[in-house]
Amino acid sequence: MSGASLVRALRDPATTHALDAAGWTGLIAAARAEQILGTLAHRLQGLPMPATVDRILADARTAAEQGRTLALWEAEMAAQALLPLGVPVVLLKGTAYVAAGLSAGQGRNIGDLDILVPRDALDPVEAALLAAGWEWVKPDAYDDAYYRRWMHELPPLIHRERDRMIDVHHTILPLTARPTPDADALLTGSVPLANGLRVLSPEHMVIHAAAHLIADGDLSGGVRNLWDIDRLCRDFGVQDKDFYLSLYEEAHFQGLWSQTMRALRLAHQLYDTPVIGYCSPLRSDLDEKASDRLYVRRLLARDGWGRATRPVTQAGFYLRSHLLRMPPGMLARHLWTKWRKGHRVTP
């Protein structure tokens, strides 16, 4: 199983010493599919490996460094457009990790630029981005209205010259989701960077990563997302001996206790993340739950060629992701509308 091999290689690079040609093929294919090849390349740098594999991983490290440079440049462009508004602009996900110099950013694949701004500043933020060269990706009126009414972000924008997307969040979960995180607390607790942009506090970074993985998706890319959580916990746990206690308290306050605990358990099971439990003031039980096995089954669903497997499990998590985002009645109406739009006959 290449999914399990990928996790083993990330956790303990020395395990790759025993790989044969087929094992290396599966490992690289799985890493590509999970969008974590750059990270794997950094983890394995300097270890003995076939010359062909060494070249592939060297190219991956180069591509990751180029991606890092592009991500930081795009963040700087957003800063130039938005900081004059006088509102906090918080970097999220991969760009935040590299901007803050965290180990989670090492080799990380970074796609869109994700930012968090106050909800009452969305109109001036939107206007400033449009004036600076970004334009709408989704011109469809239904999609635009759906994003603005129900989602945790504006419809995505792309820069007309640089071809880079930006996702402007005003909270971290859809408004239709059951948990309702306190976005004001996320903004208030954010940490300034030298260039005027901000990143989430250590606790909120982990909580956001857990929410994104467990409460807002079908676990696609979960191997990478859990690796983010592992790296964040290792960095912050060294910096602050009481990090986990404050993390648990904040997860409870944000209404994301169960999601955060699930993510920490999975990270510990897969990557041996050194999570610390407490009996008081909050009891944090980190023992493996029977339901965790289903999540692991979904996370590791790749064959020896890196192809997705276990379609029934994947379909179940896909359905779960939609049900988490909205109540069944609303989901049915939404899917019906999308289906009708997709099958509309143009006269």
Summary of the structure (lengths in Angstrom):
residues: 347
radius of gyration: 20.6
end to end distance: 50.0
largest distance: 66.6
contacts: 1115
relative contact order: 0.11
helix: 60%
strand: 7%
